[in-house]
């Protein structure tokens, strides 16, 4: 796969004269297709809609180019007049920062350049005067005679090439828009006939993402350039229209485009003004408009419809600019969007979506488990607090916390986790639970739970839990340290509901334990098992607890780490009062009011009867 990608990059680099017009035509087709569809819905004929759209677009582009060219020519004429202000500012900096090596060095460079320019001018004058007095030998040049046609070709071809490329792009865009449906069908026939649903979704997603991005980016850039142009004109910056148009174009270049668009007007403000106030005003103008655009206009219009991560945008800009130069830099984002769509719908290129897309590559429970393995409860806490901004604590434990421990139990059963890693995961989870104690206390003291329900309809599960006031419960682990962490989660949720809860580790149920569990004063015990194959062990713990206190309600929570459902473990099989599949169900069962299940008597007699002696036979 890597060799294929390298080969594709080489082909794109060598054939850029062919692929650049094709890429431009494709992206312009994506951009103009919604406008053509809009006209078609207004009963405009297809050919007329396409020609009108393409003609309007290229008229705008041509007018833009002529305006920029005229403004650049005017700027070039005025550059020599700005030289004095620049030299004066450099001298002012050198005087203000006397003793500063950098400023002194800069001042010396400016003086050296000025001296060199004066020396060159004097030498040219001396040469001109000496030519009139003393003749010098004329240099002899060997000129290769060329045919007039070759000379004409060498002069005209470089001038015609941009116009030829533009004409080719116009023709390609017209035919792509006219044959859009036919091209779509041919593409489906070529790559996706076996899966029409996936291919159609890919085409629609690509068209929507690229077209919306280009159109909305154009609108955003225009809303950015207009106040910049007006502000520069009011501040007295020459060629304000040029700088506004350049900022409109440069903002298509991710991240560095706005910076480049700001540096040029700042440099001009430095050149035309003897003081520094104009430079400060220009900088304030750009910074203010940039903040408004990034924080208000862009999220309002399109947000993050590109589907690219920020790092992917930077990498794609470097890659496409290496391939196709400045034009590739401007086209980098929409071209990379097409690659992400390809990776999202074509399994062979799924790595592109993983590397370049902005979708999370790990599920929340997988991310939490990875942080637990790394022994980093701090980042896990940050992620949990972000989750809890919209949902309740029981939702986090049910959807993220307990599934993360289940992943750890699966790895433990596979034998890929050492005892050190098991202890690290359990300890990190216990630390996370402790870090969330403040949030648990806030939920326990929350007076109006319905308010959060109205704000976040998805966090409704925890609102139906019964009140635990007056209930006393013990939560303990079944077989290991990770079971203890699951029991700690359950204990925190029961405490939120108002119950008096005590946690204990799995060692207290061992008959050889020096600190056996004390059940007096408690009405319910809940035992957590992450291993679904714990039926025998659960039966022994339930019997041991009920023999110690027959009035005790004992239940277990088994999320079934082996992937099977716990229908195999029925409460009657282990003499338990309830068997729960998750924390929500365990809380409801633990807080319910019901008579405890009595321990079944043994089917076999506890004392073997002695055989009666056989009476002697009487003769």
C-alpha positions as CSV (number, residue, x, y, z in Angstrom):
1,X,0.0,0.0,0.0
2,X,2.9,2.4,0.8
3,X,4.5,1.7,-2.6
4,X,1.2,2.4,-4.3
5,X,0.9,5.7,-2.5
6,X,4.4,6.6,-3.4
7,X,3.7,5.7,-7.1
8,X,0.6,7.8,-7.1
9,X,2.5,10.8,-5.7
10,X,5.2,10.5,-8.3
11,X,2.6,10.3,-11.1
12,X,0.8,13.4,-9.7
13,X,4.1,15.3,-9.5
14,X,5.3,14.4,-13.0
15,X,1.9,14.8,-14.6
16,X,0.9,18.0,-12.9
17,X,0.3,19.8,-16.3
18,X,-2.5,17.3,-16.9
19,X,-3.8,16.7,-13.3
20,X,-3.9,20.3,-12.2
21,X,-6.5,21.4,-14.8
22,X,-8.5,18.2,-14.0
23,X,-8.4,18.9,-10.3
24,X,-9.5,22.5,-10.9
25,X,-12.3,21.5,-13.1
26,X,-13.5,18.8,-10.7
27,X,-13.5,21.2,-7.7
28,X,-15.2,24.0,-9.7
29,X,-17.8,21.4,-10.8
30,X,-18.5,20.6,-7.2
31,X,-18.8,24.3,-6.4
32,X,-21.1,25.2,-9.3
33,X,-23.2,22.1,-9.3
34,X,-25.6,23.5,-6.5
35,X,-26.1,26.7,-8.5
36,X,-27.0,24.6,-11.6
37,X,-29.4,22.5,-9.6
38,X,-31.0,25.7,-8.2
39,X,-31.5,27.0,-11.7
40,X,-32.8,23.7,-12.9
41,X,-35.4,23.7,-10.2
42,X,-36.6,27.1,-11.5
43,X,-37.3,25.5,-14.9
44,X,-34.2,26.9,-16.6
45,X,-33.0,24.5,-19.4
46,X,-30.0,22.4,-18.6
47,X,-27.6,23.9,-21.2
48,X,-28.6,27.4,-20.4
49,X,-28.2,26.9,-16.7
50,X,-24.7,25.4,-17.2
51,X,-23.5,28.1,-19.6
52,X,-25.0,30.9,-17.5
53,X,-23.4,29.5,-14.3
54,X,-19.9,28.9,-15.8
55,X,-19.9,32.2,-17.7
56,X,-20.8,34.2,-14.5
57,X,-18.1,32.4,-12.5
58,X,-15.4,33.0,-15.0
59,X,-16.4,36.6,-15.6
60,X,-16.0,37.2,-11.8
61,X,-12.6,35.4,-11.8
62,X,-11.4,37.5,-14.8
63,X,-12.5,40.8,-13.3
64,X,-10.8,39.8,-10.1
65,X,-7.6,39.1,-12.0
66,X,-7.6,42.4,-13.8
67,X,-8.3,44.4,-10.7
68,X,-5.4,42.6,-8.9
69,X,-3.0,43.2,-11.8
70,X,-3.9,46.9,-11.9
71,X,-3.4,47.4,-8.2
72,X,-0.1,45.6,-8.3
73,X,1.2,47.8,-11.1
74,X,0.2,50.9,-9.1
75,X,1.9,49.6,-6.0
76,X,5.1,48.9,-7.9
77,X,5.2,52.5,-9.1
78,X,5.0,53.9,-5.6
79,X,7.5,51.6,-3.8
80,X,10.5,53.9,-4.3
81,X,8.6,56.7,-2.4
82,X,8.4,54.5,0.7
83,X,12.2,54.0,1.0
84,X,12.8,57.0,3.2
85,X,10.3,56.1,5.9
86,X,11.6,52.6,6.1
87,X,15.2,53.8,6.6
88,X,14.1,56.3,9.2
89,X,12.2,53.7,11.2
90,X,15.2,51.4,11.2
91,X,17.4,54.2,12.4
92,X,14.9,55.0,15.1
93,X,14.9,51.4,16.2
94,X,18.7,51.3,16.4
95,X,18.8,54.5,18.5
96,X,16.0,53.3,20.8
97,X,17.8,50.0,21.3
98,X,21.4,51.1,21.5
99,X,23.4,48.3,22.8
100,X,21.1,45.7,21.3
101,X,23.2,43.6,18.9
102,X,20.3,42.7,16.7
103,X,19.2,46.3,16.1
104,X,22.7,47.5,15.5
105,X,23.3,44.7,13.0
106,X,20.1,45.6,11.2
107,X,21.1,49.3,11.1
108,X,24.5,48.4,9.7
109,X,22.8,46.3,7.0
110,X,20.6,49.3,6.0
111,X,23.6,51.6,5.9
112,X,25.6,49.2,3.9
113,X,22.8,48.8,1.4
114,X,22.5,52.6,1.1
115,X,26.3,53.0,0.6
116,X,26.4,50.2,-2.0
117,X,23.5,51.8,-3.9
118,X,25.4,55.2,-3.9
119,X,28.6,53.5,-5.0
120,X,26.9,51.8,-7.8
121,X,25.3,55.0,-9.0
122,X,28.7,56.8,-8.9
123,X,30.3,54.0,-10.9
124,X,27.6,54.1,-13.5
125,X,28.1,57.8,-14.0
126,X,31.9,57.5,-14.3
127,X,31.5,54.7,-16.8
128,X,29.1,56.9,-18.9
129,X,31.6,59.8,-18.9
130,X,34.5,57.6,-19.7
131,X,32.7,56.1,-22.8
132,X,32.7,59.6,-24.4
133,X,36.5,60.1,-23.8
134,X,38.2,56.8,-24.4
135,X,36.8,54.1,-26.5
136,X,36.8,50.6,-25.2
137,X,37.0,47.4,-27.2
138,X,33.6,46.0,-28.0
139,X,32.8,42.6,-26.6
140,X,32.2,39.9,-29.2
141,X,29.2,37.7,-28.7
142,X,28.5,34.5,-30.6
143,X,24.8,34.6,-31.6
144,X,23.1,31.4,-32.7
145,X,20.9,32.1,-35.5
146,X,17.4,30.7,-35.1
147,X,14.5,30.5,-37.4
148,X,11.8,33.2,-37.0
149,X,9.2,30.5,-36.3
150,X,11.2,29.2,-33.4
151,X,11.7,32.7,-32.0
152,X,8.0,33.3,-32.2
153,X,7.2,30.0,-30.5
154,X,9.6,30.8,-27.6
155,X,8.0,34.2,-27.0
156,X,4.3,33.4,-27.5
157,X,4.0,30.0,-25.8
158,X,4.8,31.2,-22.3
159,X,2.2,34.0,-22.8
160,X,-0.4,31.7,-24.2
161,X,-0.1,28.8,-21.7
162,X,-2.1,30.4,-18.8
163,X,-4.9,31.3,-21.2
164,X,-4.8,27.8,-22.7
165,X,-5.1,26.3,-19.3
166,X,-8.0,28.6,-18.4
167,X,-9.8,27.7,-21.6
168,X,-9.3,24.0,-21.0
169,X,-10.7,24.3,-17.5
170,X,-13.7,26.2,-18.7
171,X,-14.4,23.5,-21.3
172,X,-14.0,20.7,-18.8
173,X,-16.3,22.4,-16.3
174,X,-19.0,22.9,-18.9
175,X,-18.9,19.3,-20.0
176,X,-18.6,17.9,-16.5
177,X,-21.7,19.9,-15.5
178,X,-23.6,18.8,-18.6
179,X,-22.6,15.1,-18.3
180,X,-22.7,15.0,-14.5
181,X,-25.3,12.3,-14.3
182,X,-23.6,10.2,-16.9
183,X,-20.2,10.6,-15.2
184,X,-21.8,9.5,-11.9
185,X,-23.3,6.4,-13.5
186,X,-20.0,5.5,-15.1
187,X,-18.1,5.9,-11.9
188,X,-20.6,3.7,-10.1
189,X,-20.3,1.1,-12.9
190,X,-16.5,1.2,-12.6
191,X,-16.0,1.0,-8.9
192,X,-19.2,0.3,-7.0
193,X,-21.7,-1.7,-9.0
194,X,-21.6,-4.4,-6.3
195,X,-22.5,-2.0,-3.6
196,X,-24.7,0.7,-5.0
197,X,-25.7,2.0,-1.6
198,X,-22.1,2.6,-0.4
199,X,-21.0,4.2,-3.7
200,X,-24.0,6.5,-3.9
201,X,-23.5,7.6,-0.3
202,X,-19.8,8.3,-1.1
203,X,-20.6,10.4,-4.1
204,X,-23.3,12.4,-2.2
205,X,-21.0,12.9,0.8
206,X,-18.1,14.0,-1.4
207,X,-20.3,16.4,-3.4
208,X,-21.9,17.8,-0.2
209,X,-18.7,18.3,1.7
210,X,-16.6,19.8,-1.1
211,X,-19.3,21.9,-2.6
212,X,-20.5,23.3,0.8
213,X,-16.9,23.9,1.9
214,X,-15.9,25.9,-1.2
215,X,-19.1,27.9,-1.3
216,X,-19.2,28.6,2.4
217,X,-15.5,29.4,2.5
218,X,-16.0,31.9,-0.3
219,X,-18.8,33.5,1.6
220,X,-16.7,33.6,4.8
221,X,-13.7,35.0,2.9
222,X,-15.9,37.7,1.3
223,X,-17.4,38.7,4.6
224,X,-13.8,38.9,5.9
225,X,-12.4,40.8,3.0
226,X,-15.1,43.5,2.8
227,X,-14.5,45.0,6.2
228,X,-10.7,44.6,5.8
229,X,-10.9,46.6,2.5
230,X,-13.1,49.3,4.1
231,X,-11.0,49.6,7.2
232,X,-7.7,49.9,5.2
233,X,-9.3,52.5,3.0
234,X,-10.4,54.5,6.1
235,X,-6.9,54.2,7.6
236,X,-5.4,55.6,4.4
237,X,-3.5,52.5,3.3
238,X,-2.8,52.7,-0.5
239,X,-4.3,50.0,-2.7
240,X,-6.8,48.9,-0.1
241,X,-8.8,47.0,-2.8
242,X,-5.7,44.9,-3.6
243,X,-5.2,43.9,0.0
244,X,-8.8,43.0,0.4
245,X,-8.8,40.8,-2.6
246,X,-5.6,39.2,-1.6
247,X,-7.0,38.4,1.9
248,X,-10.1,36.9,0.2
249,X,-7.9,34.5,-1.8
250,X,-5.2,33.8,0.8
251,X,-7.8,32.6,3.3
252,X,-8.3,29.6,1.2
253,X,-4.8,28.6,2.3
254,X,-5.2,27.0,5.7
255,X,-3.7,28.7,8.8
256,X,-0.8,30.6,7.1
257,X,-3.0,32.4,4.5
258,X,-4.5,35.0,6.9
259,X,-1.1,35.7,8.3
260,X,0.4,36.4,4.9
261,X,-2.6,38.6,4.0
262,X,-1.9,40.6,7.2
263,X,1.9,41.0,6.8
264,X,1.8,42.8,3.5
265,X,-0.5,45.7,4.6
266,X,1.4,45.9,7.9
267,X,4.6,46.3,5.9
268,X,3.0,49.0,3.7
269,X,1.7,50.8,6.8
270,X,5.3,50.8,8.1
271,X,6.5,52.3,4.9
272,X,4.0,55.1,4.4
273,X,3.8,56.4,8.0
274,X,6.6,58.1,9.9
275,X,5.2,56.9,13.2
276,X,3.9,53.6,14.6
277,X,0.2,54.3,15.3
278,X,-0.9,53.3,11.8
279,X,0.9,50.0,12.1
280,X,-0.9,49.4,15.4
281,X,-4.3,50.3,13.9
282,X,-3.8,47.9,10.9
283,X,-2.8,45.1,13.2
284,X,-5.8,45.7,15.5
285,X,-8.1,45.8,12.4
286,X,-6.9,42.4,11.2
287,X,-6.9,40.8,14.6
288,X,-10.5,42.0,15.4
289,X,-11.9,40.8,12.0
290,X,-10.1,37.5,12.3
291,X,-11.5,36.8,15.8
292,X,-15.0,37.7,14.6
293,X,-14.7,35.5,11.6
294,X,-13.3,32.5,13.4
295,X,-15.6,32.6,16.4
296,X,-18.8,33.9,15.0
297,X,-19.1,33.7,11.2
298,X,-17.4,30.4,10.5
299,X,-19.3,28.3,13.2
300,X,-22.5,30.0,12.1
301,X,-22.2,29.2,8.4
302,X,-20.5,25.8,8.2
303,X,-18.7,24.9,11.4
304,X,-16.5,21.8,10.7
305,X,-18.2,20.4,7.6
306,X,-14.8,19.4,6.0
307,X,-14.4,16.4,8.4
308,X,-10.6,17.0,8.6
309,X,-8.5,17.2,11.7
310,X,-6.4,20.4,12.2
311,X,-3.2,18.3,11.9
312,X,-4.4,16.8,8.6
313,X,-5.1,20.2,7.2
314,X,-1.5,21.3,7.9
315,X,0.0,18.0,6.5
316,X,-2.2,18.2,3.4
317,X,-1.1,21.8,2.8
318,X,2.5,20.7,2.9
319,X,2.0,17.7,0.7
320,X,-0.1,19.4,-2.1
321,X,2.1,22.5,-2.1
322,X,5.1,20.1,-2.7
323,X,3.3,18.5,-5.5
324,X,1.8,21.5,-7.3
325,X,3.2,24.6,-5.8
326,X,1.0,27.6,-4.7
327,X,-2.0,26.3,-6.6
328,X,-1.7,22.9,-4.8
329,X,-1.6,24.8,-1.5
330,X,-4.9,26.5,-2.2
331,X,-6.5,23.3,-3.4
332,X,-5.1,21.2,-0.5
333,X,-8.2,21.2,1.8
334,X,-10.9,20.3,-0.8
335,X,-8.6,17.6,-2.4
336,X,-7.9,16.1,1.1
337,X,-11.7,16.1,1.8
338,X,-12.1,13.9,-1.3
339,X,-9.5,11.5,0.1
340,X,-11.2,11.4,3.5
341,X,-14.5,10.5,1.8
342,X,-12.7,7.8,-0.2
343,X,-11.3,6.3,3.0
344,X,-14.7,6.5,4.7
345,X,-16.5,4.4,2.1
346,X,-13.8,2.3,0.5
347,X,-12.5,-0.3,2.9
348,X,-9.1,-0.5,1.2
349,X,-8.5,3.1,1.9
350,X,-10.0,3.3,5.4
351,X,-6.6,4.3,6.8
352,X,-7.1,7.7,5.1
353,X,-10.2,8.4,7.2
354,X,-8.3,7.3,10.4
355,X,-5.3,9.5,9.6
356,X,-7.0,12.6,8.2
357,X,-10.6,12.6,9.5
358,X,-11.8,14.4,12.6
359,X,-14.0,11.6,13.8
360,X,-12.9,9.9,17.1
361,X,-10.9,6.8,16.2
362,X,-11.5,5.2,19.6
363,X,-14.8,4.7,21.3
364,X,-15.2,6.4,24.8
365,X,-14.8,3.1,26.6
366,X,-11.8,2.1,24.5
367,X,-10.2,5.5,25.2
368,X,-10.8,5.2,28.9
369,X,-9.4,1.7,29.0
370,X,-6.3,2.9,27.1
371,X,-5.8,5.6,29.7
372,X,-6.3,3.1,32.6
373,X,-3.6,0.9,31.0
374,X,-1.3,3.9,30.8
375,X,-1.9,4.7,34.4
376,X,-3.3,8.2,33.6
377,X,-6.4,8.8,35.6
378,X,-6.0,12.6,35.2
379,X,-6.8,12.6,31.4
380,X,-9.5,10.0,32.1
381,X,-11.0,12.4,34.6
382,X,-10.9,15.3,32.1
383,X,-12.7,13.2,29.5
384,X,-15.3,12.1,32.1
385,X,-16.0,15.6,33.2
386,X,-16.5,16.6,29.5
387,X,-19.0,13.7,29.2
388,X,-20.8,14.7,32.4
389,X,-21.5,18.2,31.1
390,X,-24.5,16.7,29.3
391,X,-25.3,13.4,31.0
392,X,-25.5,11.9,34.5
393,X,-22.9,10.0,36.4
394,X,-24.8,6.7,36.1
395,X,-24.8,7.2,32.3
396,X,-21.1,7.6,32.3
397,X,-20.5,4.5,34.4
398,X,-23.0,2.5,32.4
399,X,-21.8,3.5,28.9
400,X,-18.1,4.1,29.5
401,X,-16.8,3.1,32.9
402,X,-18.2,-0.4,33.2
403,X,-17.5,-1.3,29.5
404,X,-13.9,-0.2,29.9
405,X,-13.5,-2.6,32.8
406,X,-15.1,-5.3,30.7
407,X,-12.4,-4.7,28.1
408,X,-9.8,-5.2,30.8
409,X,-11.5,-8.4,31.9
410,X,-11.5,-9.8,28.4
411,X,-7.8,-9.1,28.1
412,X,-7.3,-10.8,31.5
413,X,-9.1,-13.9,30.4
414,X,-7.0,-13.9,27.2
415,X,-3.9,-14.0,29.4
416,X,-2.4,-10.8,27.8
417,X,-2.4,-8.8,31.1
418,X,0.1,-9.2,33.8
419,X,-0.8,-8.9,37.5
420,X,0.9,-5.5,37.6
421,X,-1.2,-4.3,34.7
422,X,-4.4,-5.6,36.4
423,X,-3.5,-3.8,39.6
424,X,-2.7,-0.6,37.6
425,X,-6.0,-0.6,35.8
426,X,-7.9,-1.2,39.0
427,X,-6.0,1.4,40.9
428,X,-6.4,4.0,38.1
429,X,-10.2,3.3,38.0
430,X,-10.5,3.7,41.8
431,X,-8.6,7.1,41.4
432,X,-11.0,8.2,38.7
433,X,-14.0,7.3,40.8
434,X,-12.5,9.3,43.7
435,X,-12.0,12.2,41.4
436,X,-15.7,12.2,40.4
437,X,-16.8,12.3,44.0
438,X,-17.5,16.0,43.8
439,X,-19.8,15.5,40.8
440,X,-21.5,12.7,42.6
441,X,-22.1,15.0,45.6
442,X,-23.5,17.7,43.3
443,X,-26.0,15.2,41.8
444,X,-26.9,14.0,45.3
445,X,-27.8,17.5,46.4
446,X,-29.5,18.5,43.1
447,X,-32.9,19.8,43.9
448,X,-34.4,20.0,40.4
449,X,-33.3,16.9,38.4
450,X,-36.0,17.6,35.8
451,X,-34.1,20.7,34.7
452,X,-31.2,18.7,33.5
453,X,-33.5,16.3,31.9
454,X,-35.0,19.1,29.8
455,X,-31.6,20.3,28.7
456,X,-30.2,16.9,27.8
457,X,-33.0,14.5,26.7
458,X,-30.4,11.7,26.2
459,X,-29.6,11.6,30.0
460,X,-32.9,10.2,31.1
461,X,-31.9,6.7,32.4
462,X,-30.7,7.9,35.8
463,X,-33.9,9.9,36.5
464,X,-36.1,6.8,37.1
465,X,-34.1,5.3,39.9
466,X,-35.8,4.9,43.2
467,X,-35.0,6.8,46.3
468,X,-32.4,5.1,48.5
469,X,-33.1,7.0,51.7
470,X,-33.1,4.6,54.7
471,X,-31.4,1.8,52.8
472,X,-28.1,0.3,53.9
473,X,-26.1,-1.6,51.3
474,X,-22.8,-3.3,51.0
475,X,-21.1,-3.3,47.5
476,X,-18.2,-5.7,47.1
477,X,-16.1,-7.2,44.4
478,X,-16.5,-10.8,43.4
479,X,-13.1,-12.3,42.3
480,X,-10.5,-9.6,41.7
481,X,-9.3,-6.0,41.9
482,X,-11.2,-4.9,38.8
483,X,-14.4,-6.4,40.3
484,X,-13.7,-4.1,43.3
485,X,-13.6,-1.1,41.0
486,X,-17.0,-2.1,39.4
487,X,-18.4,-2.4,42.9
488,X,-17.0,1.1,43.8
489,X,-18.9,2.6,40.8
490,X,-22.1,1.0,41.9
491,X,-21.6,2.2,45.5
492,X,-21.1,5.8,44.3
493,X,-24.4,5.7,42.3
494,X,-26.3,4.2,45.2
495,X,-24.9,7.0,47.5
496,X,-26.2,9.6,44.9
497,X,-29.6,8.0,45.4
498,X,-29.4,8.6,49.2
499,X,-28.5,5.1,50.4
500,X,-26.0,4.4,53.1
501,X,-23.3,2.4,51.3
502,X,-20.1,0.6,52.3
503,X,-17.6,-0.9,49.9
504,X,-15.5,-4.0,50.5
505,X,-12.9,-5.8,48.4
506,X,-13.2,-9.3,47.1
507,X,-11.0,-10.8,49.9
508,X,-13.6,-10.4,52.6
509,X,-15.8,-13.2,51.2
510,X,-12.9,-15.7,51.5
511,X,-13.4,-18.2,54.4
512,X,-9.7,-17.8,55.1
513,X,-9.9,-14.0,55.4
514,X,-8.7,-12.4,58.6
515,X,-11.2,-9.6,58.2
516,X,-14.5,-11.3,57.3
517,X,-17.4,-9.2,56.1
518,X,-19.8,-7.8,58.7
519,X,-23.4,-7.8,57.6
520,X,-25.2,-6.7,60.7
521,X,-27.0,-3.4,60.2
522,X,-27.3,-3.9,56.4
523,X,-30.3,-5.1,54.4
524,X,-28.7,-5.7,51.0
525,X,-25.4,-6.9,49.5
526,X,-24.5,-6.5,45.8
527,X,-21.6,-8.5,44.4
528,X,-19.9,-7.4,41.1
529,X,-18.5,-10.0,38.7
530,X,-16.9,-9.0,35.4
531,X,-16.3,-12.6,34.5
532,X,-19.4,-14.1,33.1
533,X,-18.2,-17.6,34.0
534,X,-18.6,-17.0,37.8
535,X,-21.8,-18.9,38.4
536,X,-20.3,-21.4,40.9
537,X,-18.3,-18.7,42.7
538,X,-21.4,-16.4,42.9
539,X,-23.5,-19.3,44.3
540,X,-20.9,-19.9,47.1
541,X,-20.8,-16.2,48.1
542,X,-24.6,-15.9,48.1
543,X,-24.9,-19.0,50.3
544,X,-22.2,-17.9,52.7
545,X,-23.9,-14.5,53.1
546,X,-27.4,-15.8,53.5
547,X,-26.3,-18.4,56.0
548,X,-24.7,-15.6,58.0
549,X,-27.8,-13.5,57.9
550,X,-31.0,-15.2,56.4
551,X,-32.8,-11.8,56.2
552,X,-30.2,-10.3,53.9
553,X,-31.0,-9.5,50.3
554,X,-28.1,-10.6,48.1
555,X,-27.8,-9.8,44.4
556,X,-25.1,-9.8,41.7
557,X,-24.3,-7.7,38.7
558,X,-22.7,-9.5,35.8
559,X,-22.1,-7.6,32.6
560,X,-20.7,-10.7,31.0
561,X,-17.1,-10.0,29.9
562,X,-17.1,-13.0,27.6
563,X,-19.7,-11.4,25.3
564,X,-22.6,-13.7,26.2
565,X,-25.8,-12.6,27.9
566,X,-26.4,-13.5,31.6
567,X,-29.6,-15.3,30.9
568,X,-27.6,-18.4,31.7
569,X,-27.4,-17.2,35.3
570,X,-30.9,-17.2,36.8
571,X,-31.3,-15.9,40.4
572,X,-32.9,-19.2,41.5
573,X,-29.8,-21.2,40.4
574,X,-27.6,-19.3,42.9
575,X,-30.2,-18.5,45.5
576,X,-29.8,-14.8,44.8
577,X,-32.5,-12.1,45.1
578,X,-31.6,-10.6,41.7
579,X,-29.1,-10.8,38.8
580,X,-28.5,-7.6,36.9
581,X,-26.8,-7.0,33.6
582,X,-25.7,-3.4,34.2
583,X,-25.4,-0.7,36.8
584,X,-28.8,0.9,36.2
585,X,-30.6,-2.4,36.6
586,X,-28.5,-3.2,39.7
587,X,-29.4,0.1,41.4
588,X,-33.1,-0.4,40.7
589,X,-33.0,-4.0,42.1
590,X,-30.9,-3.1,45.1
591,X,-33.2,-0.2,46.1
592,X,-36.4,-2.1,45.5
593,X,-38.4,-3.3,48.5
594,X,-39.0,-7.1,48.4
595,X,-38.8,-10.0,50.8
596,X,-35.4,-11.8,50.7
597,X,-35.1,-15.1,49.1
598,X,-34.7,-17.9,51.6
599,X,-31.8,-20.2,51.3
600,X,-32.8,-23.5,49.9
601,X,-32.3,-26.5,52.1
602,X,-30.0,-29.2,50.9
603,X,-31.6,-32.0,49.1
604,X,-29.4,-34.6,50.8
605,X,-29.6,-35.4,54.6
606,X,-27.0,-33.6,56.7
607,X,-26.5,-36.7,58.9
608,X,-26.3,-40.2,57.5
609,X,-28.7,-42.5,59.4
610,X,-27.1,-45.4,61.2
611,X,-28.2,-48.9,60.1
612,X,-30.4,-50.6,62.7
613,X,-29.1,-53.9,64.1
614,X,-30.8,-57.0,62.7
615,X,-32.7,-58.8,65.5
616,X,-31.5,-62.4,66.1
617,X,-33.5,-65.2,64.6
618,X,-35.5,-67.2,67.1
619,X,-35.4,-70.9,66.5
